[in-house]
């Protein structure tokens, strides 16, 4: 934990903050003098993130939590309110891929787990963060959806269902929050260089992950995977940029992957 910088006026919660897009967004927000409550299940990786932000002059705190557990979610929201006297920004980002299998073979317990983390976790985050924003009359939320929330993908039943749900939740929350001066939007990344993408490639092509990578690249007009900083830049625009009239929207960041579908 770092000591608070009194010149930092805004506070943010980021779930799934320890790695990938969450980590990149935490680092980027901290460069804008936003204080961070970084939430994840990986205590060691959280500690490393907090140290890196602190070493660069930022302010960050770690909170280990399971986003699918309502007690844990209430706890990290209360923690952020105590630290920052309210939550200005919320990156509702935590998610897992689960397993890849045809729907008829998809394990029920894995489906339940993916829905619990990705969809229930996002719902709980909104449920407990939004009241404080409503009371203050300001705030911005970004949910992490996916191109899998916009189109179907074979063997991804749990993930696709959860991310379609995120898109729907974003529409509901954005419509309800607008009257309170609060914005709720979503970012929908395409394939991005992350550990999750490595896992997908390995599951789809166990003998040679590069086979799946090349197949995907052939379907991305930009001819490359996105980077975590590509996604973080759009998240920052939705949270702190000139996006005041954007609400209930899902923004694709996918190198035109869905544009040709």
JOKA-V233996 format. One record per helix or strand of 3 or more residues. SS is the DSSP state (H for helix, E for strand). FROM is the first residue (numbers start at 0). TO is the last residue. If there is no record, write none. Layout:
ss = [SS	SS]
from = [FROM	FROM]
to = [TO	TO]
This chain:
ss = [E	H	E	H	E	H	E	H	H	E	H	H	E	H	H	H	E]
from = [9	19	33	42	59	69	88	102	107	138	146	156	181	194	208	227	249]
to = [14	29	39	54	63	83	91	104	135	143	148	179	188	203	216	239	252]
